[in-house]
Amino acid sequence: MFVYREIAGDRCPGPAFEAVEARNVASRSQARAGRDPAALFGREAELDLLRECWRLAGEGEGQVALVQGEAGIGKSTLIDTIRRGVVDAGSAHVSWYCGPNFSARSLHPVTEHIEGAAGFARGDSAEVRLGKLAALLDRAGADTPETRSVLADLLSIPVEAPDASAMLTPERRRALSLETLLALMDRLAADGPALFVVEDLHWADPTTLELLDRAVERAIGRQWLILATARPDFACNWSDHADVAHIRLDRLEQDDAKRICARIDAAGLLPPDVARQIVARADGNPLFVEEITRSVMEEIAATPHSTTPAEWSIPDTLQDSLIARLDRLGPARQIASMGAALGRGFGYELLFEVVAQPAAELRQALRELTRAGILDCTGLPPASRYLFSHALMRDAAYDSMPRRQREALHGRIAESLRTLFPGIAQTDPAQLADHLTRSGAGLEAMPLWAEAGRQAASRAAHAEAAGHLRTALDLLRRHRTEGSAIDIELQLLVGLAVSLSATRGFSDTEVGKVLGEARAICDLLGNVAELYPVLRGLCSFMLISGDLEAAEDFARKCETIAIETGLPEHRIHADEPLGWVLWAQGRLVEARVHLERCVETCIAHEGENLSKLQAQHPMSQSLAPLQVLLHAIGDDAGSARASALLMERTAKLADPFHLAFGLFFRAFAALSTGDHAMARDNAAESIALCEHNGLASYLLYARLIHAHALGRLGEPERAAALARATLATCERIGQIHTKSFHLGEIAESLRLAGDQPGALESVEGAIAAAERLREGYWLPQLHMTRARIIGGATPSGRAALKVARSIAHDQGALRFEREAEALLAEAA
């Protein structure tokens, strides 16, 4: 971003440069490309592989490469070399940078890039920002009202007249945001290959990782090259895929380390013995070689009259080397520490506000840090931005400050943020909260963490939301006095339960713990309005854990509150779980009333911004059992309508969570109606969605249905083994609901496999579980399965069929009653 000229000076034995003119370049890597590039030795094979990936991307064979290695091993240098070639060729390229300070801020690397590319500046009004965003999208050929609206929401730009997207569910808004970003990636590659770089994935937030997952999946057939870097312990869904180039960087051979040392010591000032010691101590880590060499050369420059190598200290560790280099910077060292408190990257304006010293002194210190290679700089003050040359350099500058100094510095940063950005508590509460927390002002930071959690949840970034809310709870409990702020604690617990259940499901032990804590507070408050979401969450937890009696009790309490408040969302969220519980118990007439009323109320209030009490959409949750219930009572037409509406609803929501749920329950219904091929295929689709998006809550259930379908399609032995293993996992994590059904299906697979003793043991276990768990809906089917195993013509078989017929009759399950009668007739 600058044109440089060489300057004379005696502070450094190597060449020094000063920026004299700004250039219009888009990223820090391009700024590096304008200077002498970092050395790349010993990576020829890796470089050739990445160049081949770029060539193939240009031919429409989308490529993905993941470069992993320890800190300082040369990941960024390798990527920068490829990036320089792309820049020189004039091809489109985008770089997203993840950082430790932003790992809980949804899509931060992406929004940071968009803000920079659009040219947002401090003081820009919402109208000006919208204009700059529209101009950026226009240059990309993607300026549509919907795209502009989605990105404005993502960038927290307030819009005076919100469009229809403002009424979407959080899950739909999240899905729309990701689809919009993927469409922009397509636009960038419309006229030629495009490079997408994501650095330091080990610090990426969950939503950025999901975006990358989707991009990797779509890369095939596009002119994309996706390059990502991460440290060795990072793992993702696609790193071991056969079509991903996975590069693991090892330490360099001694000869390559010597070449790095010699390149930095171009003047040949280092005695051979010293150079050998540097290479040996660095042990093949390129950054260590560079930093030790620079540290020793700076010491030589500082003591020009010393000619004895013994007088020069060679740092023992990379950390020692980095700190030694910082200590030799004089006053600039303090500026480096202040910048480190801001993060790996920071802007001049904020730093100027924090340091409170004359601009000339600050700029001189920043020039010294840039010349020394501590910082990379883009732009000219006051619009310049700075980046530590390596994350380890930033860590050294930050960690070497005393704790009290760090705390005081973070307090000044928080005040400076409020001064420069008066609306930051609304636009970026997490950033302000982080600095306040680090300053020791935890109680002041608490409501900001809560607001950050609320905003993340409103975009369905539930993993990030849970992190923010946990921090808020921890701070509240640490700083409150006895009995104070108990209502605030309850709000935080409810929000945390919603976000946790959205990512893990209600069977998760932490969800149950959080809901239990919330219930205890509700008992103290006796507040109906606050009590409702807690009761609703406890109802789901008890349902999934297999306690239908407790689940019904909580659902009835929700129903009572709904009648008292008259709120449609209370009515909806009471009817849905109550209908589900009654269906599972086999009380089909009552269940139908609640499930159909939930669906009707949802339709009547379509488009209204009703309070969201659960991550799952209640209409989908009602349609799922309703389609099966209607089939059981003989209303095939109604069952088909409910099934179609379920898939229409989940498609409209268009997020992976609801799509996976819809496919799973469609597979469940298909298994119940005997369409085993459809059950297998829908379950397989649900499994793929769950695995790709980390949806643990439905993954195991979908695997069970898939296994049962395989048992009916000619693989009974395999099906029984898969189902048993999966069911054991469900029990281990507390997912007990529907256990009796699955044991019955395992019994049928074993019967088909010819294992009569195993089948009988399984079905008798299923009947016992259904009676113990009060899962009466499946009892008619289980007794019929038992009759098929022992023989319907035997006395015991006929007795089992009569029990099945009787239970089905009492339930109103006409289809099961007729099936039992037919089997009795066959046995006569």
C-alpha positions in Angstrom: 0.0 0.0 0.0 3.1 2.2 -0.2 5.8 3.2 -2.5 9.1 3.0 -0.5 12.4 4.7 -0.7 15.6 3.5 1.0 16.9 5.7 3.8 20.3 5.9 5.5 20.7 5.2 9.2 22.7 3.3 11.7 20.0 1.7 13.8 20.0 -1.4 11.8 22.7 -3.3 9.9 20.4 -4.1 7.0 18.6 -1.8 4.6 15.8 0.5 5.9 12.9 2.0 4.0 10.4 4.7 4.5 6.9 5.0 3.0 6.6 8.1 0.8 3.4 7.5 -1.2 0.3 5.5 -0.7 -0.8 2.9 -3.3 -4.2 1.6 -3.8 -3.8 -2.0 -2.8 -6.4 -4.1 -1.0 -4.7 -6.2 1.6 -1.7 -6.5 3.9 -0.3 -9.3 1.8 -0.2 -7.0 -1.2 1.6 -4.5 1.0 4.2 -7.1 1.7 4.4 -7.8 -2.0 5.6 -4.3 -2.6 8.6 -4.9 -0.4 11.3 -7.5 -0.6 9.3 -10.8 0.0 10.0 -13.1 2.9 12.4 -15.9 2.1 10.9 -19.2 1.2 13.5 -22.0 1.4 12.9 -25.7 1.6 9.3 -25.6 0.4 9.7 -26.1 -3.3 7.5 -29.2 -3.5 4.7 -27.6 -1.5 4.9 -24.5 -3.7 4.7 -26.5 -6.8 1.7 -28.3 -5.5 -0.1 -25.1 -4.8 0.8 -23.6 -8.1 -0.7 -26.7 -9.8 -3.8 -26.2 -7.7 -4.1 -22.7 -9.0 -3.7 -23.9 -12.6 -6.4 -26.5 -12.1 -8.7 -23.9 -10.6 -8.2 -21.8 -13.7 -9.5 -24.7 -15.7 -12.7 -25.0 -13.7 -11.5 -27.8 -11.4 -12.1 -26.1 -8.0 -9.3 -26.8 -5.5 -9.0 -26.7 -1.7 -5.7 -26.8 0.2 -5.1 -26.9 3.9 -1.6 -26.0 5.1 -0.9 -27.0 8.7 2.1 -26.6 10.9 3.4 -25.3 14.2 3.6 -21.5 14.9 6.5 -19.9 12.9 6.9 -22.9 10.5 6.2 -20.8 7.4 2.5 -21.2 6.6 1.9 -17.5 5.9 5.1 -17.2 3.9 4.0 -20.1 1.7 0.6 -18.6 1.2 1.9 -15.1 0.5 4.1 -16.5 -2.3 1.1 -17.9 -4.0 -0.9 -14.8 -3.3 1.7 -12.5 -4.9 1.5 -14.5 -8.1 -2.3 -14.1 -8.1 -2.0 -10.4 -7.5 0.6 -10.0 -10.2 -1.7 -11.8 -12.7 -4.6 -9.4 -11.8 -6.8 -12.3 -10.6 -9.5 -11.8 -8.0 -8.5 -12.7 -4.5 -9.9 -12.4 -1.0 -8.2 -12.9 2.4 -9.9 -13.6 5.7 -7.8 -13.4 8.9 -8.9 -15.1 12.1 -7.5 -14.0 15.4 -7.6 -15.1 19.1 -9.4 -11.9 20.1 -12.3 -12.6 17.7 -12.9 -16.4 17.9 -16.3 -15.9 19.5 -17.5 -13.1 17.1 -19.6 -14.5 14.3 -18.1 -14.1 10.8 -15.6 -11.5 12.1 -12.9 -12.3 9.4 -15.5 -11.8 6.7 -17.1 -8.7 8.0 -13.7 -7.2 8.6 -12.8 -7.8 5.0 -16.0 -6.3 3.7 -15.6 -3.2 5.9 -12.1 -2.7 4.6 -13.0 -3.4 1.0 -15.9 -1.0 1.1 -13.8 1.7 2.7 -15.7 2.3 5.9 -14.3 5.1 8.0 -14.8 6.3 11.5 -17.6 8.8 11.6 -19.4 7.4 8.6 -23.2 7.6 9.1 -25.4 4.6 8.5 -26.4 6.2 5.2 -22.8 6.7 4.0 -22.0 3.1 5.0 -24.9 1.7 3.0 -23.8 3.8 0.1 -20.2 2.4 0.3 -21.6 -1.1 0.6 -23.8 -0.6 -2.4 -20.8 0.6 -4.4 -18.7 -2.4 -3.4 -21.5 -4.8 -4.4 -22.0 -2.9 -7.7 -18.3 -3.4 -8.5 -18.8 -7.1 -7.8 -22.0 -7.1 -10.0 -24.1 -8.2 -7.0 -25.9 -5.1 -5.9 -29.4 -6.4 -5.3 -31.8 -5.1 -2.5 -31.8 -8.5 -0.8 -27.9 -8.8 -0.9 -27.6 -5.3 0.4 -30.1 -5.9 3.2 -28.5 -9.2 4.3 -25.0 -7.7 4.4 -26.2 -4.5 6.2 -27.6 -6.7 8.9 -24.4 -8.7 9.1 -22.4 -5.5 9.4 -24.8 -4.0 12.1 -25.8 -1.1 9.8 -29.2 0.2 11.0 -31.8 0.4 8.2 -34.6 2.9 8.6 -37.1 0.8 6.6 -36.4 -2.9 7.2 -37.4 -5.2 4.4 -39.1 -8.6 4.7 -35.8 -10.2 5.7 -36.1 -8.5 9.1 -39.1 -10.8 9.8 -37.2 -14.0 9.1 -36.4 -16.5 11.8 -32.8 -16.3 13.1 -32.0 -19.6 11.4 -33.3 -18.4 8.1 -31.4 -15.1 8.4 -28.2 -17.1 9.1 -28.8 -19.4 6.1 -29.5 -16.4 3.9 -26.3 -14.7 5.1 -24.2 -17.7 4.3 -25.9 -18.2 0.9 -25.3 -14.5 0.1 -21.6 -14.7 0.9 -21.2 -17.9 -1.2 -23.0 -16.1 -4.1 -20.5 -13.2 -3.8 -17.7 -15.8 -4.0 -19.3 -17.0 -7.2 -19.4 -13.4 -8.6 -15.7 -12.9 -7.9 -14.9 -16.0 -10.0 -17.3 -15.1 -12.8 -14.6 -13.8 -15.2 -11.7 -16.0 -14.2 -10.1 -17.9 -11.3 -10.4 -16.5 -7.8 -8.2 -17.1 -4.7 -9.8 -17.3 -1.3 -7.4 -17.4 1.7 -8.4 -18.1 5.2 -5.5 -17.8 7.7 -5.3 -19.2 11.2 -8.4 -21.4 11.2 -7.5 -22.6 14.8 -8.9 -19.1 15.8 -11.9 -19.1 13.6 -15.4 -18.6 15.0 -18.0 -21.4 14.4 -20.0 -19.5 11.8 -16.9 -18.8 9.7 -16.0 -22.5 9.9 -19.5 -23.3 8.7 -19.2 -20.9 5.8 -15.8 -22.5 4.9 -17.4 -26.0 5.1 -20.0 -25.0 2.6 -17.5 -23.3 0.3 -15.3 -26.4 0.3 -18.3 -28.5 -0.6 -19.1 -26.2 -3.6 -15.6 -25.7 -4.8 -15.7 -28.6 -7.2 -16.6 -27.4 -10.7 -15.9 -23.7 -9.9 -12.8 -21.6 -10.6 -12.0 -21.4 -7.0 -8.8 -22.1 -5.1 -9.4 -22.1 -1.3 -6.2 -21.9 0.7 -6.4 -22.3 4.5 -3.8 -22.4 7.2 -4.0 -23.8 10.7 -1.9 -25.1 13.5 -1.4 -28.9 13.9 -4.2 -29.5 16.4 -6.9 -28.0 14.2 -9.5 -30.5 12.9 -12.4 -30.0 10.5 -14.9 -32.0 8.5 -13.0 -31.9 5.3 -9.3 -31.9 6.1 -8.9 -35.6 5.2 -11.1 -35.7 2.1 -9.4 -37.2 -0.9 -10.0 -34.1 -3.0 -8.3 -31.7 -0.5 -4.6 -31.1 -0.8 -3.4 -31.4 2.8 0.0 -30.0 3.3 1.8 -30.5 6.6 4.9 -28.4 7.0 7.8 -30.0 8.8 10.9 -28.3 10.2 13.5 -27.3 7.7 16.7 -29.1 7.0 19.9 -27.4 8.3 21.0 -26.3 4.8 17.7 -24.4 4.2 17.9 -22.8 7.7 21.5 -21.7 6.8 20.1 -20.1 3.6 17.6 -18.1 5.6 20.3 -16.9 8.0 22.6 -16.0 5.1 19.9 -14.1 3.4 19.2 -11.9 6.4 22.9 -11.4 7.0 23.5 -10.2 3.4 26.5 -8.1 4.6 28.2 -11.2 6.1 28.5 -9.7 9.6 27.9 -12.9 11.4 31.0 -15.1 12.2 30.5 -18.7 10.9 30.4 -20.1 14.5 27.6 -17.8 15.5 25.6 -18.6 12.4 26.0 -22.3 13.1 24.8 -21.8 16.7 21.8 -19.9 15.4 20.9 -22.7 13.0 21.3 -25.3 15.7 19.3 -23.5 18.3 16.4 -22.7 15.9 16.0 -26.4 15.2 14.5 -25.9 11.7 11.8 -23.4 12.6 12.0 -20.6 10.0 10.7 -17.9 12.2 13.1 -18.8 15.0 16.0 -18.7 12.5 14.9 -15.2 11.3 14.2 -13.8 14.7 17.4 -15.1 16.3 19.5 -13.8 13.4 17.9 -10.4 13.5 18.3 -10.3 17.3 22.0 -11.1 17.1 22.6 -8.6 14.2 20.8 -5.8 16.1 23.0 -6.5 19.1 26.1 -6.3 16.8 24.8 -3.0 15.5 24.2 -1.7 19.0 27.8 -2.7 20.1 29.9 -2.0 17.0 33.2 -2.1 19.0 32.6 -5.6 20.3 34.3 -8.1 18.1 34.1 -11.2 20.4 31.2 -13.5 19.6 31.1 -14.6 23.2 29.9 -11.1 24.1 26.8 -11.5 21.9 23.9 -13.3 23.5 22.1 -15.9 21.4 18.6 -16.3 22.7 17.7 -19.8 24.0 14.0 -19.7 22.8 12.0 -17.9 20.2 10.2 -16.1 23.0 13.5 -14.8 24.4 14.5 -13.7 20.9 11.3 -11.8 20.3 11.5 -10.1 23.7 15.2 -9.2 23.2 14.3 -7.5 19.9 11.4 -5.6 21.5 13.6 -4.5 24.4 16.1 -2.9 22.0 13.5 -0.7 20.4 13.6 1.9 23.2 10.4 4.1 23.5 8.9 2.2 20.5 8.7 -0.9 22.7 6.0 0.7 24.8 4.0 1.4 21.6 4.3 -2.2 20.5 2.9 -3.3 23.9 0.0 -0.9 23.6 -0.7 -2.1 20.0 -0.6 -5.7 21.3 -3.3 -5.0 23.8 -5.5 -3.9 20.9 -5.0 -7.2 19.1 -2.8 -8.6 16.3 -4.1 -5.8 14.0 -5.1 -2.3 15.0 -5.8 1.1 13.5 -3.8 4.4 14.0 -6.7 6.4 15.2 -7.6 4.1 18.1 -3.9 3.7 19.1 -3.4 7.5 19.0 -6.4 7.9 21.3 -5.0 5.3 23.7 -1.4 6.4 24.0 -2.1 10.1 24.5 1.2 11.4 23.2 2.1 13.8 20.4 1.3 12.5 16.9 4.9 13.1 15.7 6.3 10.8 18.5 3.8 8.1 17.8 4.4 8.1 14.1 8.1 7.9 14.6 7.7 5.0 17.0 5.4 3.2 14.4 8.0 3.8 11.7 10.7 2.2 13.8 8.5 -0.8 14.5 7.7 -1.1 10.8 11.4 -0.8 9.8 12.3 -3.4 12.4 9.9 -5.9 10.9 7.8 -5.9 14.1 4.7 -4.5 12.3 3.4 -4.4 8.7 1.6 -1.2 7.8 -1.1 -0.4 5.2 -2.2 3.1 4.4 -1.0 6.4 5.7 -1.9 8.0 9.1 -4.5 8.8 10.3 -6.1 6.0 8.2 -3.2 3.6 8.5 -3.6 0.1 9.9 -0.9 -2.1 11.5 -0.4 -5.8 11.9 2.1 -7.7 13.9 4.4 -9.6 11.5 3.5 -12.8 13.4 1.1 -13.8 16.1 4.0 -14.8 18.3 5.4 -11.3 18.1 2.2 -9.9 19.3 2.0 -12.4 22.1 5.6 -11.6 23.2 4.8 -7.8 23.3 1.6 -8.4 25.3 2.6 -11.2 27.7 5.8 -9.3 28.8 3.7 -6.5 30.3 3.0 -6.7 34.0 -0.7 -7.7 34.9 -1.6 -4.3 36.4 -0.2 -2.5 33.4 -2.3 -4.7 31.1 -5.4 -4.1 33.1 -4.9 -0.3 33.1 -4.2 -0.3 29.4 -7.4 -2.3 28.6 -9.4 0.2 30.6 -8.0 3.1 28.5 -8.8 1.2 25.4 -12.4 0.7 26.5 -12.7 4.5 27.1 -11.1 5.2 23.8 -13.5 2.9 22.0 -16.4 4.7 23.6 -15.0 8.1 22.6 -14.2 7.2 18.9 -17.3 5.0 18.4 -20.2 6.2 20.6 -22.5 3.5 19.4 -20.1 0.6 20.0 -22.2 -0.9 22.8 -24.8 -1.7 20.2 -22.7 -2.3 17.1 -19.9 -4.3 18.6 -20.6 -5.0 22.3 -18.2 -8.0 22.4 -15.2 -5.9 21.6 -16.0 -3.4 24.3 -16.9 -6.1 26.8 -13.6 -8.0 26.2 -11.5 -4.9 27.0 -13.6 -4.1 30.1 -13.3 -7.7 31.3 -9.5 -7.6 30.8 -9.4 -4.3 32.7 -11.1 -5.9 35.7 -14.4 -4.1 35.2 -16.3 -7.3 35.0 -19.6 -6.0 36.3 -19.6 -3.2 33.7 -18.8 -5.7 31.0 -21.5 -8.2 32.0 -24.5 -6.5 30.2 -22.3 -6.0 27.1 -21.6 -9.8 27.0 -25.3 -10.4 27.4 -26.1 -8.1 24.5 -23.4 -9.8 22.4 -25.1 -13.1 23.2 -28.5 -11.8 22.3 -27.2 -10.4 18.9 -25.4 -13.7 18.1 -28.5 -15.7 18.9 -30.6 -13.4 16.7 -28.5 -14.5 13.8 -28.6 -18.1 14.9 -24.9 -18.0 15.7 -25.7 -20.2 18.8 -22.2 -21.5 19.5 -20.9 -17.9 19.7 -24.0 -16.8 21.7 -23.4 -19.6 24.3 -19.9 -18.4 24.8 -20.9 -14.8 25.3 -23.7 -15.7 27.7 -21.5 -18.1 29.7 -19.0 -15.2 30.2 -21.8 -12.9 31.3 -23.1 -15.4 33.8 -19.6 -16.0 35.2 -19.0 -12.2 35.7 -22.5 -11.7 37.2 -22.0 -14.5 39.7 -18.4 -13.4 40.5 -19.4 -9.8 41.3 -22.9 -9.8 42.6 -23.9 -9.6 46.3 -26.2 -12.1 47.9 -29.7 -12.2 46.2 -28.9 -9.3 43.8 -29.6 -9.4 40.0 -31.3 -12.8 40.2 -33.8 -11.7 37.5 -30.8 -10.9 35.2 -29.3 -14.3 35.9 -32.5 -16.0 35.0 -32.6 -14.2 31.6 -29.0 -15.2 30.9 -29.8 -18.9 31.8 -32.8 -19.0 29.6 -30.8 -17.6 26.6 -28.0 -20.0 27.3 -30.4 -22.9 27.4 -31.9 -21.9 24.0 -28.5 -21.6 22.3 -27.1 -24.8 23.8 -30.1 -26.8 22.9 -29.9 -25.5 19.3 -26.4 -26.9 18.9 -26.4 -29.9 21.2 -30.0 -30.9 21.7 -32.0 -31.1 24.9 -30.3 -34.3 26.0 -27.1 -32.6 26.7 -26.2 -32.6 30.4 -25.2 -28.9 30.4 -28.7 -28.0 29.0 -30.3 -29.9 31.8 -28.0 -28.2 34.4 -28.7 -24.7 33.1 -32.5 -25.4 33.0 -32.4 -26.7 36.5 -30.6 -23.6 37.8 -33.2 -21.5 36.0 -36.1 -23.4 37.5 -34.6 -22.8 41.0 -34.6 -19.1 40.4 -38.2 -19.2 39.0 -39.3 -20.9 42.2 -37.9 -18.0 44.1 -39.4 -15.3 41.9 -42.8 -16.8 41.2 -42.9 -14.7 38.0 -45.2 -16.2 35.4 -43.8 -14.3 32.4 -40.2 -15.4 33.4 -41.2 -18.9 34.3 -42.7 -19.9 31.0 -39.5 -20.3 28.9 -37.8 -22.2 31.7 -40.8 -24.6 32.0 -40.8 -25.1 28.3 -37.1 -25.9 28.2 -37.5 -28.3 31.1 -40.4 -30.0 29.3 -38.1 -30.7 26.3 -35.3 -31.9 28.5 -37.6 -34.4 30.3 -39.1 -35.6 27.1 -35.8 -36.4 25.5 -34.5 -38.0 28.7 -37.5 -40.3 28.6 -39.5 -39.0 31.6 -42.9 -38.4 29.8 -44.7 -38.0 33.1 -42.5 -35.0 34.1 -42.6 -33.7 30.5 -46.4 -33.7 30.6 -46.4 -31.9 34.0 -44.2 -29.1 32.6 -46.3 -28.9 29.4 -49.5 -28.6 31.4 -48.0 -25.8 33.4 -47.1 -24.0 30.2 -50.6 -24.5 29.0 -52.0 -22.9 32.2 -49.7 -19.9 31.7 -50.7 -19.6 28.1 -54.4 -19.5 29.0 -53.6 -16.7 31.6 -51.4 -14.6 29.3 -53.4 -15.2 26.1 -50.1 -14.8 24.1 -50.1 -16.7 20.8 -46.5 -17.7 21.3 -47.3 -19.2 24.7 -50.2 -21.1 23.2 -48.1 -22.4 20.3 -45.2 -23.5 22.6 -47.6 -25.2 25.0 -49.6 -27.1 22.4 -46.6 -28.5 20.5 -44.9 -30.3 23.4 -48.1 -31.4 25.0 -49.3 -32.8 21.7 -46.0 -34.6 21.3 -46.1 -36.1 24.8 -49.7 -37.3 24.4 -48.9 -38.9 21.1 -45.9 -40.8 22.5 -48.1 -42.0 25.4 -50.7 -43.3 22.9 -53.4 -40.7 23.8 -54.1 -40.0 20.2 -57.4 -38.1 20.3 -56.0 -35.6 22.8 -52.7 -35.3 21.0 -54.4 -34.5 17.7 -56.2 -31.6 19.2 -53.0 -30.0 20.5 -50.9 -30.7 17.4 -53.5 -29.4 15.0 -54.1 -26.3 17.1 -50.4 -25.5 17.2 -50.2 -25.7 13.4 -53.3 -23.6 12.9 -52.1 -20.9 15.4 -48.7 -20.8 13.6 -50.4 -20.3 10.3 -52.8 -17.7 11.7 -49.8 -15.6 13.0 -47.5 -16.2 10.0 -45.1 -13.3 9.6 -45.6 -11.9 13.0 -42.4 -11.4 15.1 -43.4 -13.7 17.9 -41.0 -14.4 20.8 -38.8 -17.4 20.0 -38.6 -19.8 23.0 -36.9 -22.8 21.3 -34.4 -23.2 18.5 -36.8 -25.7 16.8 -39.8 -24.2 14.9 -43.0 -25.4 16.8 -45.0 -25.9 13.6 -42.4 -28.3 12.2 -42.2 -30.0 15.6 -46.0 -30.5 15.6 -46.3 -31.6 12.0 -43.7 -34.4 12.5 -45.8 -36.5 14.9 -49.1 -35.4 13.4 -48.3 -37.1 10.1 -47.6 -40.4 11.9 -50.6 -40.0 14.2 -53.0 -39.4 11.3 -51.7 -42.5 9.6 -52.2 -44.6 12.7 -55.9 -43.5 13.0 -56.5 -44.3 9.3 -56.5 -40.7 7.9 -54.1 -41.3 5.0 -55.1 -38.1 3.2 -54.5 -36.0 6.3 -51.2 -37.8 6.9 -50.1 -37.0 3.4 -51.1 -33.3 3.8 -49.2 -33.0 7.1 -46.1 -34.7 5.5 -46.1 -32.3 2.6 -46.6 -29.3 4.8 -43.7 -30.4 7.0 -41.3 -30.6 4.1 -42.7 -27.3 2.7 -42.1 -25.6 6.1 -38.6 -27.0 6.6 -37.7 -26.0 3.0 -39.0 -22.5 3.7 -36.9 -22.2 6.8 -34.0 -23.4 4.6 -31.5 -23.9 7.4 -29.6 -27.2 7.9 -31.1 -27.8 11.4 -34.7 -27.8 10.2 -33.9 -29.5 6.9 -32.2 -32.4 8.8 -35.2 -32.6 11.2 -37.7 -32.7 8.3 -35.8 -35.4 6.4 -35.4 -37.5 9.6 -39.1 -37.4 10.5 -40.1 -38.0 6.9 -37.9 -41.1 7.0 -39.5 -42.1 10.3 -43.0 -41.8 8.7 -41.9 -43.7 5.6 -40.6 -46.5 7.8 -44.0 -46.6 9.6 -45.9 -46.8 6.4 -43.7 -49.5 4.9 -41.8 -47.4 2.3 -38.4 -48.6 3.3 -36.5 -47.3 0.3 -37.8 -43.7 1.0 -36.9 -44.2 4.7 -33.4 -45.2 3.8 -32.9 -42.3 1.3 -34.4 -39.6 3.5 -32.4 -40.8 6.5 -29.2 -40.8 4.5 -29.8 -37.2 3.5 -30.5 -36.2 7.1 -27.3 -37.9 8.2 -25.3 -36.1 5.6 -26.7 -32.7 6.7 -26.1 -33.5 10.4 -22.5 -34.6 9.8 -21.7 -31.7 7.6 -23.2 -29.1 9.9 -22.4 -30.7 13.3 -26.0 -31.3 14.2 -25.6 -33.9 16.9 -29.2 -33.6 18.2 -30.7 -35.5 15.2 -27.7 -37.4 13.9 -28.1 -40.4 16.1 -31.9 -40.6 15.4 -31.3 -40.4 11.7 -28.7 -43.2 11.9 -31.2 -45.4 13.7 -33.9 -44.9 11.1 -31.4 -45.6 8.3 -30.3 -48.8 10.0 -33.9 -50.0 10.5 -34.6 -49.3 6.8 -31.6 -51.4 5.8 -32.9 -54.2 7.8 -36.1 -54.3 5.7 -34.1 -54.0 2.5 -32.1 -57.2 2.8 -29.4 -56.3 5.3 -30.9 -57.4 8.7 -27.7 -58.5 10.4 -25.8 -55.4 9.6 -28.9 -53.3 10.5 -29.3 -54.8 13.9 -25.6 -54.3 14.7 -25.6 -50.7 13.6 -28.8 -49.9 15.4 -27.6 -51.5 18.7 -24.4 -49.6 18.6 -26.2 -46.3 17.9 -28.9 -46.9 20.5 -26.1 -47.6 23.1 -24.6 -44.2 22.2 -28.1 -42.5 22.6 -28.5 -44.0 26.1 -25.0 -43.0 27.1 -25.7 -39.3 26.4 -29.2 -39.3 27.8 -31.3 -39.6 24.6 -33.8 -42.1 26.0 -37.1 -41.0 24.3 -38.3 -43.6 21.7 -36.1 -46.3 23.1 -38.9 -48.8 23.0 -39.6 -48.2 19.3 -36.0 -48.7 18.3 -35.7 -51.9 20.4 -38.7 -53.2 18.5 -37.2 -52.4 15.2 -34.0 -54.1 16.2 -36.1 -57.2 17.1 -37.7 -57.2 13.7 -34.2 -57.0 12.0 -33.1 -59.9 14.1 -36.2 -61.9 13.2 -35.5 -61.3 9.5 -31.9 -62.4 10.1 -33.1 -65.7 11.6 -32.0 -64.9 15.2 -35.2 -65.8 17.0 -33.8 -65.8 20.6 -32.2 -62.4 20.0 -35.3 -61.1 18.4 -37.5 -62.3 21.3 -35.1 -60.8 23.9 -35.1 -57.5 22.1 -38.9 -57.2 21.7 -39.5 -58.2 25.3 -37.1 -55.5 26.3 -38.9 -53.1 24.1 -42.3 -53.9 25.6 -40.8 -53.5 29.1 -39.3 -50.1 28.1 -42.5 -48.9 26.6 -44.4 -49.7 29.8 -41.8 -48.2 32.0 -41.3 -45.0 29.9 -45.1 -44.8 29.3 -44.4 -44.9 25.5 -47.8 -46.4 24.8 -48.0 -45.4 21.2 -45.7 -48.3 20.2 -47.2 -51.0 22.3 -49.6 -52.4 19.7 -46.8 -52.6 17.1 -44.5 -54.2 19.7 -47.0 -56.9 20.6 -47.5 -57.7 16.9 -43.8 -58.0 16.4 -43.6 -60.4 19.4 -46.4 -62.5 17.8 -44.5 -62.7 14.5 -41.3 -63.8 16.3 -43.0 -66.6 18.4 -45.6 -67.5 15.7 -49.0 -66.0 15.5 -50.7 -69.5 15.5 -49.2 -70.4 18.9 -51.3 -69.6 22.0 -48.7 -67.0 23.1 -48.7 -65.5 19.7 -52.5 -65.2 19.6 -52.5 -63.7 23.0 -50.0 -61.1 21.9 -52.1 -60.2 18.9 -55.2 -59.8 21.1 -53.3 -57.5 23.4 -52.2 -55.4 20.4 -55.7 -55.2 19.1 -57.1 -54.2 22.5 -54.5 -51.4 23.1 -54.9 -50.1 19.5 -58.7 -50.0 19.9 -58.4 -48.0 23.2 -56.0 -45.6 21.6 -58.1 -45.1 18.5 -55.3 -46.4 16.3 -57.6 -47.9 13.7 -54.8 -49.0 11.4 -53.0 -51.0 14.1 -56.3 -52.5 15.3 -57.0 -53.7 11.7 -53.5 -55.0 11.3 -53.8 -57.1 14.5 -57.2 -58.4 13.4 -55.7 -59.4 10.0 -52.9 -61.3 11.7 -55.3 -63.1 14.0 -57.4 -64.1 11.0 -54.2 -65.5 9.3 -53.4 -67.5 12.4 -56.9 -69.0 12.8 
